[in-house]
Amino acid sequence: MKNNIPWLITRKHILIFAIVDFLIIFFSFSIFSSKSLNSIFFSLPFIFVSINWIVSSYVFGRYTYKLEKYIYIIIKNILKSFIVCFLSIASLAVLSLLIGNMIDILYNVKVFSFFSLIAILSSLFQLLINFFFVTLLVKKQNWLLIGSEESYANLTEQLNWSRVDCKIDFQNNFEINSESLKKHSGIIIENFDILEKIDLDEILKLKIKGVEIFSILEWSEVVLQRYPPNLFNNMYFLSNRFSLPKGTFQLRLKRLCEFLISIILLLITSPFILIAALLIKLEDRGPVFYSHIRSGFGGAPFRIYKLRTMRTNAESSGAQWAKKNDSRITFIGSILRSTRIDELPQLWSVLTGQMSLIGPRPERPEIEKSLISKIPHYQLRYLMRPGLSGWAQVNYPYGASVKDSSNKLSYDLYYLLHFSTLLDLLIMLKTIRVVFNARGSIPSHHSGRL
């Protein structure tokens, strides 16, 4: 299953939207630009606008389709397109000041008309693609689980908060008729080992007919895109699949890219850090930075630094999880948390190699003592360097309980198995979207101290 890259396959609609937008930009450039198509003065602005528009569209959620009324889709997409339009104009204006007449489109065409054409065409084509996906391709998944009531209850609980639009039916025998096959997307089998030969023969017949048949592990990987740790036995997690090869090209490339990106981010964000530091100091005259020990690669402790977002005596009685509407968080701190600016000093830990940009979020050792005793396979997180952001952070809200930590671990395990440069890039883009939407910093549950 690993080679199928399920996280990429399930985002095929995003790839289609991006390709359509690319073609629309090319069409708009060919109409408005005074330069020939093979001119460098055409290609450089074209590449810049294409990247700017497509990345911004993803960050602002234009490529997300939902089952909504079509008039609402039209209005929403046009408004978002124009937001992206003005961001692109501003970016081009800044770039034109730096490289002069290279961006000839700012001087030779009506810029507003150019971007309006892109926005309107993108919205109309997106409406057609939405209609195609929603009416013809996107159907609510309905799976049949053959197994125990306990596994059925576990899978149902996993779906209660999941973003996957899916339903599971249950039966404890392998009597499947043709009507049942018509209404189900596929079959989940809890334990292949206990099936009799006659049942295995039936499975083979169904697979020949094209029926999708998954184990619970495979289904979680493909549909949920995570591994709930309580659903699988210890032997699987002790297998070679859950080991990170050292010194591979992917890891070396990851380290090099993260080092360079961290330097660039520190230079770009340093004014925001300075402004935030000044506001923290003005609010309560307390220290600007806050540091504590976290568990890192191999479980080794290391110290991280953050901009202080809580009162100076917030943890006078010991380490605590954050809570919803936490009274310990200051006014400036709430803003810094929602925008993730408080995390920026951790870029120094990335430069020193104690952290990665992408990886499992490091936890405090005093909290982990309880998590290790309550969550199966929790220590597998130590196989990779902790990160500023991760697959769990962009798919699950702020964790504030043992249950939240278990759910986030399921995403960390998935990332461990599917780690790649391409997945890291997706997580970085999703992180930007989380920051722009100012979400992900609020705990999903009320929770107290461990």
Contacts in CASP RR format, 6 or more apart in sequence:
PFRMAT RR
TARGET T0000
AUTHOR 0000-0000-0000
METHOD contacts of the structure
MODEL  1
MKNNIPWLITRKHILIFAIVDFLIIFFSFSIFSSKSLNSIFFSLPFIFVS
INWIVSSYVFGRYTYKLEKYIYIIIKNILKSFIVCFLSIASLAVLSLLIG
NMIDILYNVKVFSFFSLIAILSSLFQLLINFFFVTLLVKKQNWLLIGSEE
SYANLTEQLNWSRVDCKIDFQNNFEINSESLKKHSGIIIENFDILEKIDL
DEILKLKIKGVEIFSILEWSEVVLQRYPPNLFNNMYFLSNRFSLPKGTFQ
LRLKRLCEFLISIILLLITSPFILIAALLIKLEDRGPVFYSHIRSGFGGA
PFRIYKLRTMRTNAESSGAQWAKKNDSRITFIGSILRSTRIDELPQLWSV
LTGQMSLIGPRPERPEIEKSLISKIPHYQLRYLMRPGLSGWAQVNYPYGA
SVKDSSNKLSYDLYYLLHFSTLLDLLIMLKTIRVVFNARGSIPSHHSGRL
1 218 0 8 1.000
1 221 0 8 1.000
1 222 0 8 1.000
2 241 0 8 1.000
2 417 0 8 1.000
2 418 0 8 1.000
4 222 0 8 1.000
5 418 0 8 1.000
5 420 0 8 1.000
5 422 0 8 1.000
6 221 0 8 1.000
6 222 0 8 1.000
6 225 0 8 1.000
7 225 0 8 1.000
7 418 0 8 1.000
7 423 0 8 1.000
7 426 0 8 1.000
8 422 0 8 1.000
10 225 0 8 1.000
11 426 0 8 1.000
13 63 0 8 1.000
13 65 0 8 1.000
13 129 0 8 1.000
13 133 0 8 1.000
14 58 0 8 1.000
14 63 0 8 1.000
16 129 0 8 1.000
17 57 0 8 1.000
17 62 0 8 1.000
17 63 0 8 1.000
17 126 0 8 1.000
17 129 0 8 1.000
18 54 0 8 1.000
18 57 0 8 1.000
18 58 0 8 1.000
18 63 0 8 1.000
20 122 0 8 1.000
20 125 0 8 1.000
20 126 0 8 1.000
20 129 0 8 1.000
21 50 0 8 1.000
21 53 0 8 1.000
21 54 0 8 1.000
21 57 0 8 1.000
21 118 0 8 1.000
21 122 0 8 1.000
22 50 0 8 1.000
22 54 0 8 1.000
24 118 0 8 1.000
24 121 0 8 1.000
24 122 0 8 1.000
24 125 0 8 1.000
25 46 0 8 1.000
25 49 0 8 1.000
25 50 0 8 1.000
25 53 0 8 1.000
25 118 0 8 1.000
26 46 0 8 1.000
26 50 0 8 1.000
27 121 0 8 1.000
28 114 0 8 1.000
28 117 0 8 1.000
28 118 0 8 1.000
28 121 0 8 1.000
29 42 0 8 1.000
29 45 0 8 1.000
29 46 0 8 1.000
29 49 0 8 1.000
29 105 0 8 1.000
30 37 0 8 1.000
31 117 0 8 1.000
32 105 0 8 1.000
32 109 0 8 1.000
32 110 0 8 1.000
32 113 0 8 1.000
32 114 0 8 1.000
32 117 0 8 1.000
33 42 0 8 1.000
33 45 0 8 1.000
33 104 0 8 1.000
33 105 0 8 1.000
33 108 0 8 1.000
33 109 0 8 1.000
34 104 0 8 1.000
34 108 0 8 1.000
34 109 0 8 1.000
35 41 0 8 1.000
35 42 0 8 1.000
35 104 0 8 1.000
36 42 0 8 1.000
41 101 0 8 1.000
41 102 0 8 1.000
41 104 0 8 1.000
44 102 0 8 1.000
45 92 0 8 1.000
45 102 0 8 1.000
45 103 0 8 1.000
45 104 0 8 1.000
45 105 0 8 1.000
48 91 0 8 1.000
48 92 0 8 1.000
48 95 0 8 1.000
48 103 0 8 1.000
49 88 0 8 1.000
49 92 0 8 1.000
52 87 0 8 1.000
52 88 0 8 1.000
52 91 0 8 1.000
52 92 0 8 1.000
53 84 0 8 1.000
53 88 0 8 1.000
53 118 0 8 1.000
55 429 0 8 1.000
56 84 0 8 1.000
56 87 0 8 1.000
56 88 0 8 1.000
57 63 0 8 1.000
57 80 0 8 1.000
57 81 0 8 1.000
57 84 0 8 1.000
57 122 0 8 1.000
58 429 0 8 1.000
58 433 0 8 1.000
59 429 0 8 1.000
59 432 0 8 1.000
59 433 0 8 1.000
59 436 0 8 1.000
60 80 0 8 1.000
60 83 0 8 1.000
60 84 0 8 1.000
60 433 0 8 1.000
60 436 0 8 1.000
61 80 0 8 1.000
61 433 0 8 1.000
62 77 0 8 1.000
62 80 0 8 1.000
62 81 0 8 1.000
62 84 0 8 1.000
62 122 0 8 1.000
62 126 0 8 1.000
63 126 0 8 1.000
65 129 0 8 1.000
65 130 0 8 1.000
65 133 0 8 1.000
65 134 0 8 1.000
65 138 0 8 1.000
67 134 0 8 1.000
68 76 0 8 1.000
70 127 0 8 1.000
70 130 0 8 1.000
70 131 0 8 1.000
73 126 0 8 1.000
73 127 0 8 1.000
73 130 0 8 1.000
74 123 0 8 1.000
74 127 0 8 1.000
77 122 0 8 1.000
77 123 0 8 1.000
77 126 0 8 1.000
77 127 0 8 1.000
78 119 0 8 1.000
78 120 0 8 1.000
78 123 0 8 1.000
81 118 0 8 1.000
81 119 0 8 1.000
81 120 0 8 1.000
81 122 0 8 1.000
81 123 0 8 1.000
82 115 0 8 1.000
82 116 0 8 1.000
82 119 0 8 1.000
84 119 0 8 1.000
85 115 0 8 1.000
85 116 0 8 1.000
85 118 0 8 1.000
85 119 0 8 1.000
86 115 0 8 1.000
88 115 0 8 1.000
89 111 0 8 1.000
89 112 0 8 1.000
89 115 0 8 1.000
92 103 0 8 1.000
92 105 0 8 1.000
92 106 0 8 1.000
92 111 0 8 1.000
93 106 0 8 1.000
95 103 0 8 1.000
96 102 0 8 1.000
96 103 0 8 1.000
96 106 0 8 1.000
101 107 0 8 1.000
105 111 0 8 1.000
105 114 0 8 1.000
139 185 0 8 1.000
140 165 0 8 1.000
140 166 0 8 1.000
140 167 0 8 1.000
141 164 0 8 1.000
141 165 0 8 1.000
141 166 0 8 1.000
141 167 0 8 1.000
141 185 0 8 1.000
141 223 0 8 1.000
142 166 0 8 1.000
142 167 0 8 1.000
142 168 0 8 1.000
142 169 0 8 1.000
142 183 0 8 1.000
142 184 0 8 1.000
142 185 0 8 1.000
143 166 0 8 1.000
143 167 0 8 1.000
143 168 0 8 1.000
143 169 0 8 1.000
143 184 0 8 1.000
143 185 0 8 1.000
143 186 0 8 1.000
143 187 0 8 1.000
143 188 0 8 1.000
143 219 0 8 1.000
143 223 0 8 1.000
144 168 0 8 1.000
144 169 0 8 1.000
144 170 0 8 1.000
144 171 0 8 1.000
144 176 0 8 1.000
144 180 0 8 1.000
144 184 0 8 1.000
144 186 0 8 1.000
144 187 0 8 1.000
144 188 0 8 1.000
145 151 0 8 1.000
145 152 0 8 1.000
145 155 0 8 1.000
145 168 0 8 1.000
145 169 0 8 1.000
145 170 0 8 1.000
145 171 0 8 1.000
145 187 0 8 1.000
145 188 0 8 1.000
145 190 0 8 1.000
146 171 0 8 1.000
146 172 0 8 1.000
146 173 0 8 1.000
146 174 0 8 1.000
146 187 0 8 1.000
146 188 0 8 1.000
146 189 0 8 1.000
146 190 0 8 1.000
147 170 0 8 1.000
147 171 0 8 1.000
147 172 0 8 1.000
147 189 0 8 1.000
147 190 0 8 1.000
147 191 0 8 1.000
148 172 0 8 1.000
148 190 0 8 1.000
149 170 0 8 1.000
149 172 0 8 1.000
151 190 0 8 1.000
151 216 0 8 1.000
151 231 0 8 1.000
152 168 0 8 1.000
152 170 0 8 1.000
154 228 0 8 1.000
154 230 0 8 1.000
154 231 0 8 1.000
155 168 0 8 1.000
155 188 0 8 1.000
155 216 0 8 1.000
155 231 0 8 1.000
156 168 0 8 1.000
158 220 0 8 1.000
158 224 0 8 1.000
158 228 0 8 1.000
159 166 0 8 1.000
159 167 0 8 1.000
159 168 0 8 1.000
161 407 0 8 1.000
161 444 0 8 1.000
162 224 0 8 1.000
163 395 0 8 1.000
164 223 0 8 1.000
164 224 0 8 1.000
166 223 0 8 1.000
168 188 0 8 1.000
169 184 0 8 1.000
174 195 0 8 1.000
174 199 0 8 1.000
174 202 0 8 1.000
176 187 0 8 1.000
176 202 0 8 1.000
176 206 0 8 1.000
181 206 0 8 1.000
181 211 0 8 1.000
185 212 0 8 1.000
186 211 0 8 1.000
186 212 0 8 1.000
186 213 0 8 1.000
186 214 0 8 1.000
187 206 0 8 1.000
187 211 0 8 1.000
187 212 0 8 1.000
187 213 0 8 1.000
187 214 0 8 1.000
188 213 0 8 1.000
188 214 0 8 1.000
188 215 0 8 1.000
188 216 0 8 1.000
188 219 0 8 1.000
189 195 0 8 1.000
189 203 0 8 1.000
189 213 0 8 1.000
189 214 0 8 1.000
189 215 0 8 1.000
189 216 0 8 1.000
190 215 0 8 1.000
190 216 0 8 1.000
192 200 0 8 1.000
192 215 0 8 1.000
195 203 0 8 1.000
203 213 0 8 1.000
206 213 0 8 1.000
207 213 0 8 1.000
214 222 0 8 1.000
216 231 0 8 1.000
216 232 0 8 1.000
217 227 0 8 1.000
217 231 0 8 1.000
217 232 0 8 1.000
217 236 0 8 1.000
220 226 0 8 1.000
220 227 0 8 1.000
220 228 0 8 1.000
220 231 0 8 1.000
220 410 0 8 1.000
221 227 0 8 1.000
221 414 0 8 1.000
221 417 0 8 1.000
224 410 0 8 1.000
225 395 0 8 1.000
225 411 0 8 1.000
225 414 0 8 1.000
226 391 0 8 1.000
226 395 0 8 1.000
226 407 0 8 1.000
226 410 0 8 1.000
226 411 0 8 1.000
226 413 0 8 1.000
226 414 0 8 1.000
227 410 0 8 1.000
227 413 0 8 1.000
227 414 0 8 1.000
227 417 0 8 1.000
228 406 0 8 1.000
228 407 0 8 1.000
228 410 0 8 1.000
229 237 0 8 1.000
229 375 0 8 1.000
229 376 0 8 1.000
229 377 0 8 1.000
229 378 0 8 1.000
229 406 0 8 1.000
229 409 0 8 1.000
229 410 0 8 1.000
229 413 0 8 1.000
230 376 0 8 1.000
230 406 0 8 1.000
234 376 0 8 1.000
234 377 0 8 1.000
237 376 0 8 1.000
237 377 0 8 1.000
237 380 0 8 1.000
241 417 0 8 1.000
242 380 0 8 1.000
242 383 0 8 1.000
242 413 0 8 1.000
242 416 0 8 1.000
242 417 0 8 1.000
243 383 0 8 1.000
244 251 0 8 1.000
244 383 0 8 1.000
244 384 0 8 1.000
244 416 0 8 1.000
244 419 0 8 1.000
245 251 0 8 1.000
250 419 0 8 1.000
250 420 0 8 1.000
250 421 0 8 1.000
253 421 0 8 1.000
254 356 0 8 1.000
254 358 0 8 1.000
254 421 0 8 1.000
254 424 0 8 1.000
255 353 0 8 1.000
255 356 0 8 1.000
257 421 0 8 1.000
258 350 0 8 1.000
258 356 0 8 1.000
258 357 0 8 1.000
258 358 0 8 1.000
259 350 0 8 1.000
259 351 0 8 1.000
261 357 0 8 1.000
262 347 0 8 1.000
262 350 0 8 1.000
262 351 0 8 1.000
262 357 0 8 1.000
263 351 0 8 1.000
265 344 0 8 1.000
265 347 0 8 1.000
266 344 0 8 1.000
266 347 0 8 1.000
266 348 0 8 1.000
266 351 0 8 1.000
269 341 0 8 1.000
269 344 0 8 1.000
269 347 0 8 1.000
272 341 0 8 1.000
272 344 0 8 1.000
273 307 0 8 1.000
273 341 0 8 1.000
273 344 0 8 1.000
273 345 0 8 1.000
276 307 0 8 1.000
276 332 0 8 1.000
276 336 0 8 1.000
276 341 0 8 1.000
276 342 0 8 1.000
277 288 0 8 1.000
277 307 0 8 1.000
279 332 0 8 1.000
280 286 0 8 1.000
280 288 0 8 1.000
280 307 0 8 1.000
280 308 0 8 1.000
280 330 0 8 1.000
280 332 0 8 1.000
280 333 0 8 1.000
280 336 0 8 1.000
281 288 0 8 1.000
283 330 0 8 1.000
283 331 0 8 1.000
283 332 0 8 1.000
284 311 0 8 1.000
284 312 0 8 1.000
284 330 0 8 1.000
286 308 0 8 1.000
286 312 0 8 1.000
287 308 0 8 1.000
287 312 0 8 1.000
288 307 0 8 1.000
288 308 0 8 1.000
289 305 0 8 1.000
289 306 0 8 1.000
289 307 0 8 1.000
289 308 0 8 1.000
289 345 0 8 1.000
290 305 0 8 1.000
290 306 0 8 1.000
290 307 0 8 1.000
290 308 0 8 1.000
290 309 0 8 1.000
290 310 0 8 1.000
291 303 0 8 1.000
291 304 0 8 1.000
291 305 0 8 1.000
291 306 0 8 1.000
292 303 0 8 1.000
292 304 0 8 1.000
292 319 0 8 1.000
292 364 0 8 1.000
293 301 0 8 1.000
293 302 0 8 1.000
293 303 0 8 1.000
293 364 0 8 1.000
293 365 0 8 1.000
294 301 0 8 1.000
294 302 0 8 1.000
294 303 0 8 1.000
294 304 0 8 1.000
294 362 0 8 1.000
294 363 0 8 1.000
294 364 0 8 1.000
294 365 0 8 1.000
294 386 0 8 1.000
295 301 0 8 1.000
295 362 0 8 1.000
295 363 0 8 1.000
295 364 0 8 1.000
295 365 0 8 1.000
295 368 0 8 1.000
295 382 0 8 1.000
295 386 0 8 1.000
296 302 0 8 1.000
296 354 0 8 1.000
296 355 0 8 1.000
296 362 0 8 1.000
296 382 0 8 1.000
296 385 0 8 1.000
296 386 0 8 1.000
297 354 0 8 1.000
297 382 0 8 1.000
297 384 0 8 1.000
297 385 0 8 1.000
297 386 0 8 1.000
298 382 0 8 1.000
298 383 0 8 1.000
299 379 0 8 1.000
299 382 0 8 1.000
301 365 0 8 1.000
302 349 0 8 1.000
302 354 0 8 1.000
302 355 0 8 1.000
302 362 0 8 1.000
304 346 0 8 1.000
304 349 0 8 1.000
304 355 0 8 1.000
304 362 0 8 1.000
305 345 0 8 1.000
305 346 0 8 1.000
305 348 0 8 1.000
305 349 0 8 1.000
306 342 0 8 1.000
306 343 0 8 1.000
306 345 0 8 1.000
306 346 0 8 1.000
307 333 0 8 1.000
307 336 0 8 1.000
307 341 0 8 1.000
307 342 0 8 1.000
307 344 0 8 1.000
307 345 0 8 1.000
308 333 0 8 1.000
308 342 0 8 1.000
309 329 0 8 1.000
309 330 0 8 1.000
309 332 0 8 1.000
309 333 0 8 1.000
309 334 0 8 1.000
309 336 0 8 1.000
309 337 0 8 1.000
309 342 0 8 1.000
310 326 0 8 1.000
310 328 0 8 1.000
310 329 0 8 1.000
310 330 0 8 1.000
310 333 0 8 1.000
311 328 0 8 1.000
311 330 0 8 1.000
314 328 0 8 1.000
318 366 0 8 1.000
318 449 0 8 1.000
319 364 0 8 1.000
319 366 0 8 1.000
319 367 0 8 1.000
319 450 0 8 1.000
320 448 0 8 1.000
320 449 0 8 1.000
320 450 0 8 1.000
321 367 0 8 1.000
321 399 0 8 1.000
321 400 0 8 1.000
321 401 0 8 1.000
321 443 0 8 1.000
321 447 0 8 1.000
321 448 0 8 1.000
321 449 0 8 1.000
321 450 0 8 1.000
322 329 0 8 1.000
322 398 0 8 1.000
322 400 0 8 1.000
322 443 0 8 1.000
323 400 0 8 1.000
323 443 0 8 1.000
323 446 0 8 1.000
323 447 0 8 1.000
323 448 0 8 1.000
324 400 0 8 1.000
324 442 0 8 1.000
324 443 0 8 1.000
324 444 0 8 1.000
324 445 0 8 1.000
324 446 0 8 1.000
326 443 0 8 1.000
329 337 0 8 1.000
333 342 0 8 1.000
335 341 0 8 1.000
336 342 0 8 1.000
337 441 0 8 1.000
338 438 0 8 1.000
338 439 0 8 1.000
338 441 0 8 1.000
338 442 0 8 1.000
339 435 0 8 1.000
339 438 0 8 1.000
340 431 0 8 1.000
340 434 0 8 1.000
340 435 0 8 1.000
340 441 0 8 1.000
343 388 0 8 1.000
346 355 0 8 1.000
346 388 0 8 1.000
347 388 0 8 1.000
349 355 0 8 1.000
350 356 0 8 1.000
350 357 0 8 1.000
350 387 0 8 1.000
350 388 0 8 1.000
353 385 0 8 1.000
354 385 0 8 1.000
355 362 0 8 1.000
355 385 0 8 1.000
355 386 0 8 1.000
355 387 0 8 1.000
355 388 0 8 1.000
356 384 0 8 1.000
356 385 0 8 1.000
356 386 0 8 1.000
356 387 0 8 1.000
356 388 0 8 1.000
357 387 0 8 1.000
357 388 0 8 1.000
357 389 0 8 1.000
357 424 0 8 1.000
357 428 0 8 1.000
358 387 0 8 1.000
358 388 0 8 1.000
358 389 0 8 1.000
358 390 0 8 1.000
358 415 0 8 1.000
358 424 0 8 1.000
358 427 0 8 1.000
358 428 0 8 1.000
359 384 0 8 1.000
359 385 0 8 1.000
359 386 0 8 1.000
359 387 0 8 1.000
359 389 0 8 1.000
359 390 0 8 1.000
359 391 0 8 1.000
359 412 0 8 1.000
359 415 0 8 1.000
360 381 0 8 1.000
360 384 0 8 1.000
360 386 0 8 1.000
360 387 0 8 1.000
360 390 0 8 1.000
360 392 0 8 1.000
360 412 0 8 1.000
360 415 0 8 1.000
361 386 0 8 1.000
361 387 0 8 1.000
361 389 0 8 1.000
361 390 0 8 1.000
361 392 0 8 1.000
361 393 0 8 1.000
361 408 0 8 1.000
362 386 0 8 1.000
362 387 0 8 1.000
363 371 0 8 1.000
363 405 0 8 1.000
366 450 0 8 1.000
367 450 0 8 1.000
368 378 0 8 1.000
370 402 0 8 1.000
370 450 0 8 1.000
371 378 0 8 1.000
371 402 0 8 1.000
371 405 0 8 1.000
372 378 0 8 1.000
372 379 0 8 1.000
374 402 0 8 1.000
374 406 0 8 1.000
375 402 0 8 1.000
375 405 0 8 1.000
375 406 0 8 1.000
375 409 0 8 1.000
377 409 0 8 1.000
377 413 0 8 1.000
378 405 0 8 1.000
378 409 0 8 1.000
380 409 0 8 1.000
380 412 0 8 1.000
380 413 0 8 1.000
380 416 0 8 1.000
381 409 0 8 1.000
381 412 0 8 1.000
381 416 0 8 1.000
383 416 0 8 1.000
384 415 0 8 1.000
384 416 0 8 1.000
384 419 0 8 1.000
389 427 0 8 1.000
389 428 0 8 1.000
389 431 0 8 1.000
390 411 0 8 1.000
390 412 0 8 1.000
390 415 0 8 1.000
390 427 0 8 1.000
390 431 0 8 1.000
391 411 0 8 1.000
391 412 0 8 1.000
391 414 0 8 1.000
391 415 0 8 1.000
391 423 0 8 1.000
391 427 0 8 1.000
392 407 0 8 1.000
392 408 0 8 1.000
392 409 0 8 1.000
392 410 0 8 1.000
392 411 0 8 1.000
392 412 0 8 1.000
392 415 0 8 1.000
393 408 0 8 1.000
393 431 0 8 1.000
393 434 0 8 1.000
393 440 0 8 1.000
394 427 0 8 1.000
394 430 0 8 1.000
394 431 0 8 1.000
394 433 0 8 1.000
394 434 0 8 1.000
395 411 0 8 1.000
395 430 0 8 1.000
396 404 0 8 1.000
396 407 0 8 1.000
396 408 0 8 1.000
396 411 0 8 1.000
396 444 0 8 1.000
397 404 0 8 1.000
397 439 0 8 1.000
397 440 0 8 1.000
397 442 0 8 1.000
397 443 0 8 1.000
397 444 0 8 1.000
398 404 0 8 1.000
398 440 0 8 1.000
398 441 0 8 1.000
398 442 0 8 1.000
398 443 0 8 1.000
398 444 0 8 1.000
399 405 0 8 1.000
399 408 0 8 1.000
399 443 0 8 1.000
399 444 0 8 1.000
399 445 0 8 1.000
400 443 0 8 1.000
400 444 0 8 1.000
400 445 0 8 1.000
400 446 0 8 1.000
400 447 0 8 1.000
400 448 0 8 1.000
401 443 0 8 1.000
401 445 0 8 1.000
401 447 0 8 1.000
403 445 0 8 1.000
404 443 0 8 1.000
404 444 0 8 1.000
404 445 0 8 1.000
404 447 0 8 1.000
415 423 0 8 1.000
434 440 0 8 1.000
END
